[in-house]
């Protein structure tokens, strides 16, 4: 098969725009008008790229991500569709899930985030790739496909299901859209949506099997779309444990084996209602067997809107932002069908954010611990956590998160009729933030919040080997405006590396020049050496970052918008962050999807390979990497190179 028509092959040029922080929006647009990448250039990007501020035209480009892909395919990637070379050592399957079926009939009012889930897989082997996509055939999806129209209410959608004025506000029969996450575990594949149960899928064919309680092991009626895969290390004798003191360890230290390991799936569910809020935590072994289940009431929390969790050696951690149901909005707007149930949830900046820590059962140390709650007087909201770990024998917790200064669920970005860009002037900025919780502080536990990066970021990815352990590097999608007030939709991929001096600052210890603590013991991850520096990274103020923070960036283009990045470790490497970064993007020029594969240690060098798909790649939310190839034998002549498996009815 030749390269399909309309798929653009593009490079990038170096282009920077310097405008004062006090410039008007019009001045910023004028100064940024010349900043588009040349489609024929192959020059490396040598410094962070600054794009023009948001315009309505850019918002309309972003909204083209939220169009349906009605066809289901299974095909080998033709070599003519690939710019560069797919690394031959990259072996395994990349899964992604997201709202792939949107309602386009203007009679109905379904929000883009309420679209039906579509899972795709991209399986890699010996420099070749195989693509497959299937819709998650939930019970609600099948019923609506049969009827040819929406039948069920959804969390973010306003008004009556049929688009009429006959709105029943007491109809809470929401559809499980199974559109948020995907989990390969214990030989199975699950499509996840946090307000319902998982849907079991075939990990090879992506056929939907059924809604599942994972063999009766889930008692709750919900199951989070986020989870953590934790590597449990068998503790070596005390004299063999290694520590980093204020970043003094050499590059090769900490990379020695420390005994056998096993993996655990750690996840949760949370529910709230008139009787209060609660969370249930689960731990599963590698075969998918439940080994721990604990339930905790969320004291002082009325609305437990929790999308993600953090796991450390001893604790499950939930960060509860101050979200409340606004009675006036519920009565005056929701009851009349003028807003969704989600839009009745408001951020209350007068209340603190609560960091809630619950002891993990079966913790290796055997310590007797009680739940702890620490309040941050500076309120914020978190959808996505980066990672967390313990120092000082569990007395200090360090957690990196993407913190929203405030949050609104009205989300003008997704309103097809919105013509304003005001939402990108201050407001709900998403900031990379470090939280340090000191449980030993005089006067009781306290939390310190430190912003690490000026620009807005989202959808973090880390090396899976550092989950619940100290980390030195992570990857994000980021805006390309890089301004203290103005921001925009993600157009860049960034690698953020943290100096070890930045790790911990207990409240009672003397801080170093970069805010780090001297003499604080931070265990190194067994068997893993620290990350290498990116060759073209900018650091500190030159990168719009805090001291000790270095940023490596690739700007994707003025009309290209990325989804969540996925890090894949290089086989045989014992260096944190050594591997590849896979990023699916939407190209608004072609309205098709591209998949970039980067050397994760050098984003500024550009993609090693770009796969130009012959169709759109609808917006996706979260993905997963599975270390086994799930495609057919690429050398088997009896396997069709291209199949259209079916199509679904538009709504």
C-alpha positions as CSV (number, residue, x, y, z in Angstrom):
1,X,0.0,0.0,0.0
2,X,1.3,3.5,-0.9
3,X,1.1,6.4,1.5
4,X,-2.6,7.5,1.5
5,X,-3.3,10.9,0.0
6,X,-3.7,13.9,2.2
7,X,-1.1,12.8,4.9
8,X,1.4,15.6,5.2
9,X,5.0,14.8,5.9
10,X,6.5,17.7,7.9
11,X,9.6,18.8,9.7
12,X,10.2,21.7,12.0
13,X,12.3,24.9,12.2
14,X,13.6,26.7,15.2
15,X,11.4,29.7,15.8
16,X,11.2,31.8,19.0
17,X,9.0,34.8,19.7
18,X,9.9,37.1,22.5
19,X,7.1,39.3,23.8
20,X,6.9,41.1,27.1
21,X,4.7,39.6,29.8
22,X,2.6,42.8,29.8
23,X,1.9,42.7,26.0
24,X,-1.7,42.8,25.0
25,X,-3.4,39.8,23.4
26,X,-3.4,41.6,20.1
27,X,0.3,42.3,20.3
28,X,1.0,38.7,21.2
29,X,-1.0,37.5,18.2
30,X,0.8,39.9,15.9
31,X,4.3,38.9,17.2
32,X,3.4,35.2,16.9
33,X,2.0,35.3,13.4
34,X,5.4,34.6,11.8
35,X,6.2,31.7,14.1
36,X,4.8,28.8,12.1
37,X,7.1,25.9,11.3
38,X,8.4,25.4,7.8
39,X,6.9,22.2,6.3
40,X,10.1,21.4,4.5
41,X,12.7,22.0,7.2
42,X,14.6,19.2,9.0
43,X,16.5,21.5,11.4
44,X,16.6,20.5,15.1
45,X,14.8,22.6,17.6
46,X,17.6,24.0,19.8
47,X,15.5,25.8,22.4
48,X,11.9,25.9,23.7
49,X,9.5,27.1,21.0
50,X,7.0,29.8,21.8
51,X,3.7,29.9,19.8
52,X,1.2,32.7,19.4
53,X,-1.6,33.0,22.0
54,X,-4.9,31.3,21.4
55,X,-7.3,32.5,18.8
56,X,-10.8,31.3,17.9
57,X,-9.3,29.7,14.8
58,X,-6.9,27.7,17.0
59,X,-9.8,26.6,19.2
60,X,-11.7,25.4,16.1
61,X,-8.6,23.4,15.1
62,X,-8.6,21.8,18.6
63,X,-12.2,20.9,18.3
64,X,-11.6,18.9,15.2
65,X,-10.1,16.3,17.5
66,X,-13.6,15.6,18.8
67,X,-15.0,14.1,15.6
68,X,-16.0,10.5,15.3
69,X,-14.1,7.6,13.7
70,X,-16.9,5.5,12.5
71,X,-14.9,2.6,11.0
72,X,-13.0,-0.2,12.7
73,X,-9.8,-1.4,11.2
74,X,-7.0,-4.0,11.4
75,X,-4.0,-3.4,9.3
76,X,-0.2,-3.5,9.0
77,X,1.5,-0.1,8.9
78,X,2.8,0.3,5.4
79,X,6.5,1.4,5.3
80,X,5.5,4.3,3.0
81,X,3.5,5.8,5.8
82,X,6.5,6.0,8.1
83,X,8.9,9.0,8.2
84,X,12.2,7.8,9.9
85,X,12.7,4.4,11.3
86,X,10.7,2.5,14.0
87,X,13.2,1.2,16.5
88,X,13.6,-2.5,16.0
89,X,14.1,-3.1,19.7
90,X,10.6,-1.6,20.4
91,X,8.5,-4.7,21.0
92,X,5.1,-4.8,22.6
93,X,1.6,-3.2,22.3
94,X,0.5,0.3,23.0
95,X,-3.2,0.6,24.0
96,X,-5.2,3.8,24.1
97,X,-8.8,4.6,25.0
98,X,-11.0,7.7,24.5
99,X,-14.3,9.0,23.3
100,X,-14.4,7.8,19.7
101,X,-18.1,8.3,18.9
102,X,-19.5,11.8,19.1
103,X,-23.1,12.9,18.6
104,X,-23.1,15.1,15.5
105,X,-26.9,15.5,15.1
106,X,-27.7,19.1,16.3
107,X,-30.9,17.9,17.8
108,X,-29.1,16.1,20.7
109,X,-26.8,17.8,23.2
110,X,-24.1,15.3,24.2
111,X,-20.8,16.6,25.6
112,X,-17.6,15.5,23.8
113,X,-16.2,13.9,27.0
114,X,-19.4,11.7,27.1
115,X,-18.5,10.0,23.7
116,X,-18.5,6.2,23.6
117,X,-15.2,4.5,24.3
118,X,-13.0,3.4,21.4
119,X,-9.8,1.4,22.2
120,X,-7.0,1.2,19.7
121,X,-3.8,-0.9,19.8
122,X,-0.5,-0.4,18.0
123,X,1.6,-3.5,18.2
124,X,5.4,-3.2,17.5
125,X,7.8,-6.0,16.4
126,X,11.1,-5.8,14.6
127,X,10.6,-2.3,13.3
128,X,7.1,-3.0,12.0
129,X,3.7,-2.1,13.4
130,X,0.1,-3.4,13.3
131,X,-3.0,-1.1,14.1
132,X,-6.4,-2.2,15.3
133,X,-9.3,-0.3,16.8
134,X,-12.7,-1.4,18.2
135,X,-15.5,0.4,20.0
136,X,-16.3,-0.8,23.5
137,X,-19.6,-2.5,23.1
138,X,-21.2,-1.5,26.4
139,X,-24.9,-2.3,27.0
140,X,-25.7,1.4,26.5
141,X,-23.7,1.5,23.3
142,X,-25.5,-1.5,21.8
143,X,-28.9,-0.1,22.7
144,X,-28.2,3.3,21.2
145,X,-26.7,1.7,18.0
146,X,-29.9,-0.3,17.6
147,X,-32.1,2.8,18.1
148,X,-29.9,5.1,16.0
149,X,-30.1,7.9,18.6
150,X,-29.0,8.7,22.2
151,X,-31.0,6.9,24.9
152,X,-29.1,7.6,28.1
153,X,-28.0,10.6,30.1
154,X,-24.4,11.4,30.7
155,X,-22.3,13.3,33.4
156,X,-21.3,16.3,31.3
157,X,-24.3,16.6,29.0
158,X,-27.0,19.2,29.4
159,X,-30.8,18.7,29.1
160,X,-33.0,15.9,27.9
161,X,-31.6,12.8,26.2
162,X,-33.8,13.4,23.1
163,X,-33.0,17.1,22.9
164,X,-36.5,18.1,23.8
165,X,-37.7,20.4,26.5
166,X,-39.1,17.4,28.5
167,X,-36.1,17.2,30.8
168,X,-36.4,14.8,33.8
169,X,-33.8,15.9,36.4
170,X,-34.4,12.9,38.5
171,X,-33.3,10.5,35.7
172,X,-29.9,9.4,36.9
173,X,-29.6,6.4,34.7
174,X,-26.2,7.4,33.3
175,X,-24.5,5.3,30.6
176,X,-21.2,3.6,31.3
177,X,-19.2,5.0,28.3
178,X,-16.0,3.0,29.1
179,X,-14.0,5.8,27.5
180,X,-11.3,6.9,29.9
181,X,-8.6,4.3,30.6
182,X,-7.4,0.9,29.5
183,X,-5.7,-1.8,31.7
184,X,-3.8,-4.9,30.5
185,X,-3.4,-7.1,33.5
186,X,-3.3,-10.8,34.3
187,X,-3.7,-11.8,30.7
188,X,-6.9,-9.7,30.3
189,X,-7.7,-6.2,29.0
190,X,-10.1,-3.8,30.6
191,X,-11.7,-0.6,29.4
192,X,-12.2,1.8,32.3
193,X,-14.6,4.6,33.3
194,X,-14.4,5.7,36.9
195,X,-18.2,6.1,37.4
196,X,-18.9,2.4,36.5
197,X,-17.4,-1.1,36.3
198,X,-14.7,-2.2,33.9
199,X,-15.5,-3.8,30.6
200,X,-13.6,-6.9,29.7
201,X,-12.0,-7.0,26.2
202,X,-9.9,-9.5,24.3
203,X,-6.3,-8.1,24.4
204,X,-5.6,-9.3,20.8
205,X,-8.9,-8.8,18.9
206,X,-10.3,-6.0,21.1
207,X,-13.6,-7.7,21.0
208,X,-15.8,-6.7,24.0
209,X,-16.7,-9.6,26.3
210,X,-18.9,-8.1,29.1
211,X,-19.0,-5.7,32.0
212,X,-17.1,-7.4,34.8
213,X,-16.4,-7.4,38.6
214,X,-13.1,-9.2,37.8
215,X,-14.3,-12.6,38.9
216,X,-16.5,-11.2,41.7
217,X,-13.5,-9.4,43.3
218,X,-14.9,-5.9,43.0
219,X,-17.7,-5.2,45.5
220,X,-18.1,-1.5,44.7
221,X,-20.1,-0.3,41.7
222,X,-17.3,1.9,40.4
223,X,-13.6,1.3,39.5
224,X,-11.1,4.0,38.9
225,X,-9.8,4.8,35.4
226,X,-6.4,5.4,36.9
227,X,-4.2,2.9,38.6
228,X,-0.6,2.3,39.6
229,X,1.7,-0.6,38.7
230,X,4.1,-0.9,41.7
231,X,7.2,-3.0,41.6
232,X,7.6,-4.6,45.0
233,X,11.3,-5.1,45.9
234,X,12.5,-7.7,48.4
235,X,14.4,-5.7,51.0
236,X,18.2,-6.4,51.1
237,X,20.0,-6.5,54.4
238,X,20.3,-3.1,56.1
239,X,24.0,-2.8,55.4
240,X,23.3,-3.1,51.6
241,X,20.6,-0.4,51.4
242,X,21.8,2.7,49.4
243,X,20.8,6.3,50.0
244,X,21.3,9.6,48.3
245,X,22.5,12.4,50.5
246,X,21.6,15.8,48.9
247,X,22.2,14.3,45.5
248,X,25.8,13.2,46.2
249,X,25.4,9.8,44.7
250,X,27.3,9.2,41.5
251,X,25.6,8.4,38.2
252,X,26.2,4.6,38.6
253,X,25.2,4.4,42.2
254,X,21.9,2.8,43.1
255,X,21.9,0.6,40.0
256,X,22.7,-2.6,41.9
257,X,20.3,-5.4,42.2
258,X,18.5,-5.6,45.5
259,X,16.8,-9.0,45.5
260,X,13.7,-10.3,43.6
261,X,10.8,-8.2,42.5
262,X,7.1,-8.7,41.8
263,X,4.5,-6.3,40.3
264,X,1.2,-5.3,41.9
265,X,-1.8,-3.5,40.4
266,X,-2.9,-0.9,42.9
267,X,-6.2,0.9,42.3
268,X,-9.3,2.3,44.0
269,X,-12.9,3.3,43.7
270,X,-14.6,6.2,45.3
271,X,-18.3,7.0,45.9
272,X,-20.2,9.8,47.5
273,X,-23.8,10.5,48.4
274,X,-26.1,11.6,51.2
275,X,-24.2,9.3,53.7
276,X,-20.8,10.8,52.9
277,X,-17.8,9.8,50.8
278,X,-15.7,6.7,50.9
279,X,-12.8,5.1,49.1
280,X,-12.0,1.4,48.5
281,X,-8.4,0.4,47.7
282,X,-7.4,-2.8,45.9
283,X,-4.2,-4.6,45.3
284,X,-4.0,-7.4,42.7
285,X,-1.1,-9.8,42.1
286,X,0.3,-10.4,38.6
287,X,-2.2,-13.2,37.9
288,X,-5.1,-10.8,38.6
289,X,-5.9,-12.2,42.1
290,X,-7.1,-9.7,44.7
291,X,-4.7,-9.8,47.6
292,X,-5.7,-6.7,49.6
293,X,-9.0,-4.7,49.9
294,X,-9.4,-1.8,52.4
295,X,-12.3,0.7,52.8
296,X,-12.0,4.1,54.4
297,X,-14.5,6.9,55.0
298,X,-13.3,10.2,53.6
299,X,-13.8,12.3,56.7
300,X,-14.7,16.0,56.0
301,X,-15.3,15.3,52.2
302,X,-18.8,15.8,50.8
303,X,-18.0,15.5,47.1
304,X,-15.2,13.1,46.4
305,X,-14.2,14.0,42.9
306,X,-11.0,12.0,42.7
307,X,-9.6,10.9,39.3
308,X,-6.2,9.6,40.3
309,X,-4.2,8.3,43.3
310,X,-0.6,8.1,44.5
311,X,1.0,5.0,46.0
312,X,4.1,5.1,48.2
313,X,5.7,2.3,50.1
314,X,3.4,2.7,53.1
315,X,0.5,4.8,51.9
316,X,-2.3,5.2,49.5
317,X,-2.7,9.0,48.9
318,X,-5.8,10.8,47.7
319,X,-5.7,14.6,47.1
320,X,-9.2,16.0,47.6
321,X,-9.7,19.5,46.2
322,X,-12.4,21.7,47.7
323,X,-15.3,20.8,45.4
324,X,-18.9,21.3,46.5
325,X,-22.4,21.0,44.9
326,X,-23.7,24.5,44.4
327,X,-27.4,24.5,45.5
328,X,-28.4,27.6,43.6
329,X,-27.0,26.3,40.4
330,X,-28.6,22.9,40.9
331,X,-32.0,24.5,41.5
332,X,-32.0,27.3,38.9
333,X,-30.0,25.7,36.1
334,X,-29.7,21.9,36.4
335,X,-33.4,21.4,37.3
336,X,-34.4,23.2,34.1
337,X,-31.9,21.4,31.9
338,X,-29.6,24.4,31.4
339,X,-26.5,22.8,32.8
340,X,-25.1,19.3,33.4
341,X,-24.9,17.6,36.8
342,X,-21.1,18.0,36.5
343,X,-21.4,21.8,36.0
344,X,-23.1,22.0,39.4
345,X,-19.8,21.0,41.1
346,X,-17.8,24.2,41.9
347,X,-14.4,24.9,43.3
348,X,-14.5,26.6,46.7
349,X,-11.3,28.6,47.0
350,X,-12.1,29.4,50.6
351,X,-11.7,25.8,51.8
352,X,-8.4,23.9,52.0
353,X,-7.3,21.0,49.8
354,X,-7.0,17.8,51.9
355,X,-4.2,15.3,51.4
356,X,-5.4,12.0,52.8
357,X,-3.0,9.2,53.5
358,X,-4.2,5.6,54.2
359,X,-1.9,2.8,55.3
360,X,-1.3,0.0,52.8
361,X,-1.9,-3.4,54.2
362,X,1.0,-5.9,53.9
363,X,3.6,-3.2,53.9
364,X,7.1,-4.7,54.1
365,X,8.2,-2.8,57.2
366,X,5.3,-4.0,59.3
367,X,4.9,-0.5,60.8
368,X,1.6,0.2,62.6
369,X,0.2,3.3,61.0
370,X,-3.0,5.2,61.2
371,X,-4.7,7.3,58.4
372,X,-3.4,10.8,58.2
373,X,-4.9,14.0,56.8
374,X,-2.9,17.1,56.1
375,X,-4.6,20.3,54.9
376,X,-3.1,22.8,52.4
377,X,-4.2,26.3,53.3
378,X,-3.5,27.2,49.7
379,X,-6.3,25.4,47.8
380,X,-5.8,23.6,44.5
381,X,-7.4,20.8,42.5
382,X,-5.7,17.7,41.0
383,X,-6.8,15.5,38.2
384,X,-3.5,13.8,37.5
385,X,-0.6,12.9,39.8
386,X,2.9,12.3,38.5
387,X,4.4,10.1,41.2
388,X,5.1,10.1,45.0
389,X,7.7,8.5,47.3
390,X,8.8,8.5,50.9
391,X,12.0,9.8,52.6
392,X,13.3,9.9,56.1
393,X,11.9,6.4,56.9
394,X,8.4,7.3,55.8
395,X,8.2,10.6,57.7
396,X,8.4,12.8,54.6
397,X,6.3,12.3,51.5
398,X,7.3,13.9,48.2
399,X,4.6,14.1,45.5
400,X,4.6,15.7,42.1
401,X,1.2,16.6,40.7
402,X,-0.4,18.7,38.0
403,X,-2.2,21.2,40.2
404,X,-5.1,23.4,38.9
405,X,-5.2,26.9,40.5
406,X,-8.9,26.5,40.2
407,X,-11.2,24.3,38.2
408,X,-14.5,24.8,36.3
409,X,-16.5,22.0,34.8
410,X,-18.1,24.2,32.2
411,X,-15.2,23.7,29.9
412,X,-15.7,26.3,27.1
413,X,-13.0,24.5,25.1
414,X,-15.4,21.7,24.3
415,X,-18.3,24.0,23.4
416,X,-18.5,24.0,19.6
417,X,-20.3,27.4,19.6
418,X,-17.9,29.2,22.0
419,X,-16.1,32.2,20.4
420,X,-14.2,33.5,23.4
421,X,-10.6,32.7,24.3
422,X,-11.0,34.2,27.8
423,X,-10.5,30.7,29.4
424,X,-6.9,30.9,28.4
425,X,-6.1,34.1,30.2
426,X,-5.2,33.1,33.8
427,X,-8.0,31.0,35.3
428,X,-7.6,27.2,35.4
429,X,-3.9,27.0,34.7
430,X,-2.5,23.5,35.2
431,X,0.9,23.8,36.9
432,X,3.6,21.2,37.6
433,X,3.8,21.3,41.4
434,X,5.8,19.6,44.1
435,X,4.1,18.8,47.4
436,X,6.3,17.9,50.4
437,X,4.4,16.6,53.4
438,X,6.4,16.5,56.6
439,X,4.8,14.3,59.2
440,X,7.4,15.3,61.8
441,X,7.0,19.1,61.7
442,X,6.8,20.9,65.0
443,X,3.1,21.6,65.7
444,X,1.9,18.8,63.5
445,X,2.1,17.7,59.9
446,X,2.4,20.4,57.3
447,X,2.5,20.5,53.5
448,X,4.7,22.8,51.3
449,X,3.6,23.5,47.8
450,X,6.2,24.6,45.2
451,X,5.5,25.4,41.6
452,X,8.2,23.9,39.3
453,X,7.3,25.2,35.8
454,X,5.8,28.4,34.4
455,X,4.0,26.9,31.4
456,X,1.0,24.7,31.8
457,X,1.3,20.9,31.5
458,X,-0.9,17.8,31.7
459,X,-1.0,14.0,31.2
460,X,2.2,13.1,32.9
461,X,4.2,10.0,32.1
462,X,7.0,8.4,34.2
463,X,9.4,5.5,33.9
464,X,7.2,2.6,35.3
465,X,10.1,1.3,37.3
466,X,10.0,4.3,39.6
467,X,6.4,4.2,40.6
468,X,6.2,4.8,44.4
469,X,10.0,5.4,44.3
470,X,12.1,8.5,43.9
471,X,11.9,9.8,40.3
472,X,14.2,12.2,38.4
473,X,12.4,12.7,35.1
474,X,8.9,12.8,33.7
475,X,7.2,13.7,30.4
476,X,4.2,15.9,29.7
477,X,2.1,17.6,27.1
478,X,2.5,21.3,27.4
479,X,1.3,24.6,26.0
480,X,3.7,26.5,23.7
481,X,2.8,30.0,24.9
482,X,5.1,29.8,28.0
483,X,3.7,33.0,29.7
484,X,2.9,33.7,33.3
485,X,-0.7,34.6,32.5
486,X,-1.6,33.6,28.9
487,X,-1.7,29.9,28.0
488,X,-3.2,27.6,25.5
489,X,-4.0,24.0,24.4
490,X,-1.1,21.6,24.4
491,X,1.2,21.8,21.3
492,X,4.5,20.6,22.7
493,X,6.0,17.5,24.4
494,X,8.3,18.3,27.3
495,X,10.8,16.2,29.3
496,X,11.2,17.7,32.8
497,X,14.3,16.6,34.8
498,X,14.7,17.5,38.5
499,X,18.0,18.0,40.2
500,X,18.4,15.8,43.3
501,X,18.9,18.9,45.4
502,X,15.2,19.7,44.8
503,X,13.9,16.5,46.3
504,X,13.0,17.2,50.0
505,X,13.0,20.1,52.4
506,X,11.6,19.0,55.8
507,X,10.3,22.0,57.7
508,X,12.8,21.5,60.6
509,X,15.9,21.1,58.5
510,X,18.2,23.7,56.9
511,X,17.5,24.0,53.2
512,X,20.1,24.1,50.5
513,X,20.5,26.8,48.0
514,X,18.0,25.2,45.7
515,X,15.5,24.4,48.4
516,X,16.8,20.9,48.9
517,X,17.7,19.5,52.3
518,X,21.1,18.5,53.5
519,X,21.4,15.1,55.2
520,X,17.9,14.0,54.3
521,X,18.0,10.3,53.3
522,X,16.2,9.6,50.0
523,X,16.4,5.9,49.1
524,X,17.4,5.2,45.5
525,X,15.4,2.9,43.4
526,X,17.1,-0.6,43.5
527,X,18.5,-1.6,40.2
528,X,18.1,1.8,38.5
529,X,20.6,4.5,37.8
530,X,19.6,8.2,37.7
531,X,18.5,9.7,34.4
532,X,20.9,11.3,32.0
533,X,20.7,14.9,31.1
534,X,19.0,15.8,27.8
535,X,21.7,17.3,25.5
536,X,19.6,20.3,24.4
537,X,17.7,21.0,27.6
538,X,17.3,24.5,29.0
539,X,17.4,24.9,32.8
540,X,16.1,27.2,35.4
541,X,14.9,30.7,34.4
542,X,16.0,30.0,30.8
543,X,13.3,27.4,30.6
544,X,10.7,29.3,32.6
545,X,11.4,26.8,35.4
546,X,12.4,26.7,39.1
547,X,16.1,26.3,40.0
548,X,17.1,22.7,39.6
549,X,14.6,22.0,36.8
550,X,15.6,21.3,33.2
551,X,13.3,21.2,30.3
552,X,13.7,19.4,26.9
553,X,11.0,20.2,24.4
554,X,9.7,19.3,20.9
555,X,7.1,21.7,19.5
556,X,4.7,19.8,17.3
557,X,3.3,22.6,15.1
558,X,0.8,25.3,15.2
559,X,-2.0,23.0,14.1
560,X,-1.0,19.8,15.8
561,X,-2.3,18.7,19.2
562,X,-1.0,15.8,21.3
563,X,-2.5,13.2,23.5
564,X,-1.0,11.6,26.6
565,X,2.6,10.4,26.1
566,X,3.7,6.9,26.9
567,X,7.2,6.0,28.1
568,X,8.6,2.6,27.2
569,X,11.9,1.4,28.8
570,X,14.7,0.2,26.5
571,X,15.2,-3.5,27.0
572,X,18.2,-4.3,29.1
573,X,18.8,-0.7,30.3
574,X,19.2,0.1,34.0
575,X,19.0,3.9,33.5
576,X,15.8,5.8,34.5
577,X,14.3,7.4,31.4
578,X,16.3,5.4,28.8
579,X,13.8,4.3,26.3
580,X,11.2,5.7,23.9
581,X,8.3,8.1,24.2
582,X,5.2,7.3,22.0
583,X,2.8,10.2,21.4
584,X,-0.4,10.1,19.3
585,X,-1.3,13.5,17.8
586,X,-4.1,15.1,15.9
587,X,-3.0,17.0,12.8
588,X,-5.7,19.6,12.0
589,X,-4.1,20.3,8.6
590,X,-5.0,16.8,7.4
591,X,-7.6,15.9,10.1
592,X,-5.7,12.6,10.4
593,X,-3.6,11.0,13.2
594,X,0.1,10.7,13.5
595,X,2.1,8.6,16.0
596,X,5.5,9.9,16.9
597,X,8.2,7.8,18.5
598,X,11.0,9.8,20.3
599,X,14.2,9.0,22.0
600,X,12.9,9.8,25.4
601,X,16.2,11.2,26.5
602,X,16.4,13.8,23.7
603,X,13.0,15.2,22.5
604,X,14.6,18.2,20.9
605,X,16.3,15.9,18.4
606,X,12.8,15.3,16.9
607,X,11.0,12.0,16.3
608,X,12.9,8.8,15.5
609,X,9.8,7.8,13.5
610,X,6.4,9.2,12.7
611,X,3.6,6.9,11.6
612,X,1.1,8.8,9.4
613,X,-2.2,7.0,9.8
614,X,-4.6,7.0,6.9
615,X,-7.5,8.2,9.1
616,X,-8.2,10.4,12.0
617,X,-7.3,9.4,15.5
618,X,-10.1,10.7,17.8
619,X,-9.1,12.3,21.0
620,X,-7.9,9.7,23.5
621,X,-7.5,10.0,27.3
622,X,-5.3,7.4,28.8
623,X,-3.2,4.5,27.6
624,X,-1.1,1.6,28.6
625,X,1.9,-0.4,27.4
626,X,2.0,-4.2,27.3
627,X,5.3,-5.9,26.8
628,X,4.0,-8.5,24.3
629,X,3.3,-8.1,20.6
630,X,-0.4,-8.8,20.0
631,X,-0.5,-8.4,16.2
632,X,-0.4,-11.2,13.6
633,X,2.8,-12.6,12.2
634,X,4.1,-9.9,9.8
635,X,5.7,-12.5,7.6
636,X,2.6,-14.7,7.2
637,X,1.4,-14.2,3.6
638,X,-2.1,-15.5,4.5
639,X,-2.8,-12.5,6.9
640,X,-4.5,-9.6,5.1
641,X,-2.5,-6.4,5.1
642,X,-5.7,-4.4,5.5
643,X,-9.1,-5.2,6.9
644,X,-12.1,-3.0,7.7
645,X,-13.7,-4.9,10.5
646,X,-16.9,-3.0,10.5
647,X,-18.5,0.4,11.1
648,X,-20.9,2.0,13.6
649,X,-23.9,4.2,13.1
650,X,-23.4,7.9,13.5
651,X,-25.4,9.6,16.3
